[in-house]
Amino acid sequence: MKIVSYRYEGKICFGPKVKKEEAVWDVLAIQETLQVLPAFPQTIIEGIANGMDFVEQMRKLADAALKSEEPNQFKRAFSSIEWLSPIPRTPKNIFGVGRNYAEHAKEMGSEAAPEHLMIFTKSPTTIAADEETLPVHADVTSSYDYEGELAVVISKKGDNIPKKLAYDHVFGYTIANDLTARDLQKKHQQFFLGKSLKGSCPMGPYLVTKDELPNPQNLTVVTKVNDEVRQNGRTDDMIFPVEELIAQISALVTIEPGDVILTGTPSGVGKGFNPPKFLAAGDTVKVSVEGIGTLVNRFK
């Protein structure tokens, strides 16, 4: 299932994409009007905490709408909605993984692939949406960089999760662009400030449930800047795969429903070029992940 988070008539909504249509089901409106279920989550985070039961609930609501006298009253055309990030606000900070692709580690100055997991966080205020125009923050940085990534959305709380049970805690996947001010990163000798400028974590367009992407280690990740291919990688090149990320993070930090893990970026970031190719006002960045879609943002 491809799930959309959106704003319609001033209200934050969510629902599955209508099959073969450029539209989304308004599951909150379906439930309110048809009373299909005894109860239904009112926010995407509440729903995600129910795991695949939440997906089944939305399927039942969409089926009920199709069988109703006026199914179109419950459809919201893409042209009529404001797209939001699949997770409009995380309960905690966003987990980021540094240098999780060997070639990217090299272009960032590492002589060898890291032996240990490198984790940082981004503030929830960084979250932005597909098709949103974002600032390059030229007043505070001259080296704003892109990083196209596969993002994992957690559904189930857990500590010390063994690798063999890691996917039990996954709800699904989306696309992220881990935008980074390289000069601030260097200046402050840590990642948080340089990676937490407003709008520096666009995600979308869809949240794809894990049943549709059974193997997250077999996907292409392609980033284009103004239609020039800059990154062209595969998730099977990750040093620490998704199950390892979940196991190692949860060994030290409790993961919770709605947490997002950015799994790292392939080589080809702006800093890796000679001379560097950082973002500027007027640029358009497109990040595509196989099986999910394309995240598009323009910069001003």
NUSE-178318 format. One record per residue (C-alpha): residue number from 1; residue in one letter; chain; x, y, z. Coordinates in steps of 0.5 Angstrom, whole numbers, plus 500, padded with zeros to 3 digits. Last residue first. Example, Ala and Ser with C-alpha at 12.3 -4.5 7.8 and 13.67 -1.06 7.14 Angstrom:
REM residues 2
{r 2 "s" "A" {527 498 514}}
{r 1 "a" "A" {525 491 516}}
REM end
This chain:
REM residues 300
{r 300 "k" "A" {530 559 493}}
{r 299 "f" "A" {531 551 492}}
{r 298 "r" "A" {526 546 489}}
{r 297 "n" "A" {524 539 492}}
{r 296 "v" "A" {522 533 488}}
{r 295 "l" "A" {522 526 492}}
{r 294 "t" "A" {521 521 487}}
{r 293 "g" "A" {517 514 487}}
{r 292 "i" "A" {517 508 492}}
{r 291 "g" "A" {519 502 489}}
{r 290 "e" "A" {526 504 487}}
{r 289 "v" "A" {528 510 490}}
{r 288 "s" "A" {528 517 487}}
{r 287 "v" "A" {531 523 489}}
{r 286 "k" "A" {530 529 485}}
{r 285 "v" "A" {533 536 487}}
{r 284 "t" "A" {532 542 483}}
{r 283 "d" "A" {536 548 483}}
{r 282 "g" "A" {534 556 483}}
{r 281 "a" "A" {538 558 489}}
{r 280 "a" "A" {544 554 490}}
{r 279 "l" "A" {546 547 492}}
{r 278 "f" "A" {554 545 493}}
{r 277 "k" "A" {558 542 487}}
{r 276 "p" "A" {565 541 490}}
{r 275 "p" "A" {571 543 485}}
{r 274 "n" "A" {573 537 485}}
{r 273 "f" "A" {566 533 487}}
{r 272 "g" "A" {565 529 493}}
{r 271 "k" "A" {562 535 497}}
{r 270 "g" "A" {556 535 492}}
{r 269 "v" "A" {554 528 494}}
{r 268 "g" "A" {556 523 489}}
{r 267 "s" "A" {557 517 493}}
{r 266 "p" "A" {551 513 496}}
{r 265 "t" "A" {547 516 502}}
{r 264 "g" "A" {546 513 509}}
{r 263 "t" "A" {540 509 512}}
{r 262 "l" "A" {536 515 515}}
{r 261 "i" "A" {532 512 521}}
{r 260 "v" "A" {525 515 522}}
{r 259 "d" "A" {521 514 529}}
{r 258 "g" "A" {514 514 528}}
{r 257 "p" "A" {513 508 533}}
{r 256 "e" "A" {518 508 538}}
{r 255 "i" "A" {526 506 538}}
{r 254 "t" "A" {529 505 545}}
{r 253 "v" "A" {536 507 545}}
{r 252 "l" "A" {543 503 546}}
{r 251 "a" "A" {541 496 543}}
{r 250 "s" "A" {536 499 539}}
{r 249 "i" "A" {541 503 535}}
{r 248 "q" "A" {545 497 534}}
{r 247 "a" "A" {539 492 532}}
{r 246 "i" "A" {535 497 528}}
{r 245 "l" "A" {542 499 524}}
{r 244 "e" "A" {543 491 523}}
{r 243 "e" "A" {537 490 520}}
{r 242 "v" "A" {537 496 515}}
{r 241 "p" "A" {544 494 513}}
{r 240 "f" "A" {550 496 516}}
{r 239 "i" "A" {556 497 510}}
{r 238 "m" "A" {550 499 505}}
{r 237 "d" "A" {552 497 498}}
{r 236 "d" "A" {546 493 498}}
{r 235 "t" "A" {542 499 498}}
{r 234 "r" "A" {544 501 491}}
{r 233 "g" "A" {547 507 488}}
{r 232 "n" "A" {547 512 483}}
{r 231 "q" "A" {548 519 486}}
{r 230 "r" "A" {550 526 481}}
{r 229 "v" "A" {545 525 475}}
{r 228 "e" "A" {544 531 472}}
{r 227 "d" "A" {537 533 471}}
{r 226 "n" "A" {537 540 475}}
{r 225 "v" "A" {541 536 481}}
{r 224 "k" "A" {539 528 480}}
{r 223 "t" "A" {539 523 486}}
{r 222 "v" "A" {539 516 484}}
{r 221 "v" "A" {538 510 490}}
{r 220 "t" "A" {536 503 487}}
{r 219 "l" "A" {533 498 491}}
{r 218 "n" "A" {535 491 493}}
{r 217 "q" "A" {537 491 501}}
{r 216 "p" "A" {530 494 502}}
{r 215 "n" "A" {527 486 501}}
{r 214 "p" "A" {520 485 502}}
{r 213 "l" "A" {518 492 499}}
{r 212 "e" "A" {511 492 498}}
{r 211 "d" "A" {510 488 505}}
{r 210 "k" "A" {514 493 508}}
{r 209 "t" "A" {508 499 507}}
{r 208 "v" "A" {510 505 502}}
{r 207 "l" "A" {510 512 505}}
{r 206 "y" "A" {509 516 499}}
{r 205 "p" "A" {512 523 497}}
{r 204 "g" "A" {516 523 501}}
{r 203 "m" "A" {521 526 506}}
{r 202 "p" "A" {524 533 506}}
{r 201 "c" "A" {530 533 511}}
{r 200 "s" "A" {533 540 511}}
{r 199 "g" "A" {527 544 512}}
{r 198 "k" "A" {529 549 517}}
{r 197 "l" "A" {537 547 519}}
{r 196 "s" "A" {538 541 523}}
{r 195 "k" "A" {544 538 519}}
{r 194 "g" "A" {549 543 520}}
{r 193 "l" "A" {547 544 527}}
{r 192 "f" "A" {547 536 529}}
{r 191 "f" "A" {553 534 526}}
{r 190 "q" "A" {559 535 530}}
{r 189 "q" "A" {565 539 530}}
{r 188 "h" "A" {562 546 530}}
{r 187 "k" "A" {566 549 524}}
{r 186 "k" "A" {566 542 520}}
{r 185 "q" "A" {558 541 520}}
{r 184 "l" "A" {557 548 520}}
{r 183 "d" "A" {561 548 513}}
{r 182 "r" "A" {558 542 511}}
{r 181 "a" "A" {551 545 511}}
{r 180 "t" "A" {547 538 510}}
{r 179 "l" "A" {541 536 507}}
{r 178 "d" "A" {539 529 508}}
{r 177 "n" "A" {534 528 503}}
{r 176 "a" "A" {529 523 505}}
{r 175 "i" "A" {525 517 501}}
{r 174 "t" "A" {520 513 504}}
{r 173 "y" "A" {519 506 507}}
{r 172 "g" "A" {515 501 512}}
{r 171 "f" "A" {512 499 518}}
{r 170 "v" "A" {519 496 521}}
{r 169 "h" "A" {519 493 528}}
{r 168 "d" "A" {518 486 526}}
{r 167 "y" "A" {523 487 521}}
{r 166 "a" "A" {528 487 526}}
{r 165 "l" "A" {527 480 529}}
{r 164 "k" "A" {532 476 526}}
{r 163 "k" "A" {537 482 528}}
{r 162 "p" "A" {536 482 535}}
{r 161 "i" "A" {532 488 538}}
{r 160 "n" "A" {535 490 544}}
{r 159 "d" "A" {530 495 546}}
{r 158 "g" "A" {523 496 542}}
{r 157 "k" "A" {517 500 540}}
{r 156 "k" "A" {514 498 534}}
{r 155 "s" "A" {512 502 528}}
{r 154 "i" "A" {519 504 525}}
{r 153 "v" "A" {519 508 519}}
{r 152 "v" "A" {526 507 515}}
{r 151 "a" "A" {528 512 510}}
{r 150 "l" "A" {532 510 503}}
{r 149 "e" "A" {537 516 502}}
{r 148 "g" "A" {539 522 497}}
{r 147 "e" "A" {544 526 500}}
{r 146 "y" "A" {544 534 498}}
{r 145 "d" "A" {549 539 500}}
{r 144 "y" "A" {549 546 503}}
{r 143 "s" "A" {556 549 502}}
{r 142 "s" "A" {556 557 503}}
{r 141 "t" "A" {552 557 510}}
{r 140 "v" "A" {549 562 514}}
{r 139 "d" "A" {545 567 510}}
{r 138 "a" "A" {545 562 504}}
{r 137 "h" "A" {540 558 507}}
{r 136 "v" "A" {539 554 501}}
{r 135 "p" "A" {531 555 503}}
{r 134 "l" "A" {526 550 501}}
{r 133 "t" "A" {520 549 496}}
{r 132 "e" "A" {516 544 497}}
{r 131 "e" "A" {514 539 492}}
{r 130 "d" "A" {515 533 497}}
{r 129 "a" "A" {515 535 504}}
{r 128 "a" "A" {519 538 509}}
{r 127 "i" "A" {522 535 516}}
{r 126 "t" "A" {527 539 519}}
{r 125 "t" "A" {523 542 525}}
{r 124 "p" "A" {524 534 528}}
{r 123 "s" "A" {531 536 529}}
{r 122 "k" "A" {536 531 526}}
{r 121 "t" "A" {540 526 529}}
{r 120 "f" "A" {547 523 529}}
{r 119 "i" "A" {549 516 528}}
{r 118 "m" "A" {556 513 526}}
{r 117 "l" "A" {556 505 526}}
{r 116 "h" "A" {563 502 528}}
{r 115 "e" "A" {568 499 523}}
{r 114 "p" "A" {568 505 518}}
{r 113 "a" "A" {570 504 511}}
{r 112 "a" "A" {577 506 510}}
{r 111 "e" "A" {581 512 508}}
{r 110 "s" "A" {576 516 510}}
{r 109 "g" "A" {576 523 507}}
{r 108 "m" "A" {568 524 505}}
{r 107 "e" "A" {569 521 498}}
{r 106 "k" "A" {572 515 501}}
{r 105 "a" "A" {566 514 506}}
{r 104 "h" "A" {561 515 500}}
{r 103 "e" "A" {565 510 497}}
{r 102 "a" "A" {564 505 503}}
{r 101 "y" "A" {556 507 504}}
{r 100 "n" "A" {554 507 511}}
{r 99 "r" "A" {558 514 512}}
{r 98 "g" "A" {553 517 517}}
{r 97 "v" "A" {547 514 519}}
{r 96 "g" "A" {541 519 521}}
{r 95 "f" "A" {536 518 527}}
{r 94 "i" "A" {530 523 526}}
{r 93 "n" "A" {529 526 533}}
{r 92 "k" "A" {523 524 537}}
{r 91 "p" "A" {516 523 536}}
{r 90 "t" "A" {517 525 529}}
{r 89 "r" "A" {512 530 525}}
{r 88 "p" "A" {509 530 519}}
{r 87 "i" "A" {511 523 518}}
{r 86 "p" "A" {509 522 510}}
{r 85 "s" "A" {511 529 509}}
{r 84 "l" "A" {506 533 507}}
{r 83 "w" "A" {502 534 500}}
{r 82 "e" "A" {497 540 500}}
{r 81 "i" "A" {491 537 496}}
{r 80 "s" "A" {487 539 491}}
{r 79 "s" "A" {491 537 485}}
{r 78 "f" "A" {492 530 488}}
{r 77 "a" "A" {485 529 487}}
{r 76 "r" "A" {482 527 494}}
{r 75 "k" "A" {477 521 494}}
{r 74 "f" "A" {471 520 499}}
{r 73 "q" "A" {466 524 495}}
{r 72 "n" "A" {468 520 489}}
{r 71 "p" "A" {465 513 492}}
{r 70 "e" "A" {458 516 492}}
{r 69 "e" "A" {453 510 493}}
{r 68 "s" "A" {458 506 497}}
{r 67 "k" "A" {461 500 495}}
{r 66 "l" "A" {468 504 493}}
{r 65 "a" "A" {468 507 500}}
{r 64 "a" "A" {467 501 504}}
{r 63 "d" "A" {473 498 500}}
{r 62 "a" "A" {477 504 502}}
{r 61 "l" "A" {475 503 509}}
{r 60 "k" "A" {477 496 509}}
{r 59 "r" "A" {483 497 506}}
{r 58 "m" "A" {485 502 511}}
{r 57 "q" "A" {483 498 517}}
{r 56 "e" "A" {488 492 514}}
{r 55 "v" "A" {494 497 513}}
{r 54 "f" "A" {493 499 521}}
{r 53 "d" "A" {493 492 523}}
{r 52 "m" "A" {500 492 519}}
{r 51 "g" "A" {503 496 525}}
{r 50 "n" "A" {498 499 530}}
{r 49 "a" "A" {503 504 532}}
{r 48 "i" "A" {503 506 525}}
{r 47 "g" "A" {496 508 526}}
{r 46 "e" "A" {497 513 532}}
{r 45 "i" "A" {503 516 528}}
{r 44 "i" "A" {498 517 522}}
{r 43 "t" "A" {493 521 526}}
{r 42 "q" "A" {486 520 528}}
{r 41 "p" "A" {486 512 529}}
{r 40 "f" "A" {480 508 528}}
{r 39 "a" "A" {475 506 532}}
{r 38 "p" "A" {469 501 532}}
{r 37 "l" "A" {470 501 524}}
{r 36 "v" "A" {466 502 518}}
{r 35 "q" "A" {462 508 521}}
{r 34 "l" "A" {460 510 514}}
{r 33 "t" "A" {461 518 515}}
{r 32 "e" "A" {466 519 520}}
{r 31 "q" "A" {470 513 518}}
{r 30 "i" "A" {470 515 510}}
{r 29 "a" "A" {472 522 512}}
{r 28 "l" "A" {478 519 516}}
{r 27 "v" "A" {480 515 511}}
{r 26 "d" "A" {480 520 505}}
{r 25 "w" "A" {482 516 500}}
{r 24 "v" "A" {488 519 495}}
{r 23 "a" "A" {488 521 488}}
{r 22 "e" "A" {492 521 482}}
{r 21 "e" "A" {488 514 480}}
{r 20 "k" "A" {490 507 478}}
{r 19 "k" "A" {489 505 485}}
{r 18 "v" "A" {487 510 490}}
{r 17 "k" "A" {493 512 494}}
{r 16 "p" "A" {492 510 501}}
{r 15 "g" "A" {490 515 507}}
{r 14 "f" "A" {492 521 511}}
{r 13 "c" "A" {489 528 513}}
{r 12 "i" "A" {491 534 516}}
{r 11 "k" "A" {486 539 516}}
{r 10 "g" "A" {486 546 513}}
{r 9 "e" "A" {481 544 507}}
{r 8 "y" "A" {485 538 505}}
{r 7 "r" "A" {493 537 508}}
{r 6 "y" "A" {496 531 506}}
{r 5 "s" "A" {500 525 508}}
{r 4 "v" "A" {500 519 503}}
{r 3 "i" "A" {500 512 504}}
{r 2 "k" "A" {502 507 498}}
{r 1 "m" "A" {500 500 500}}
REM end
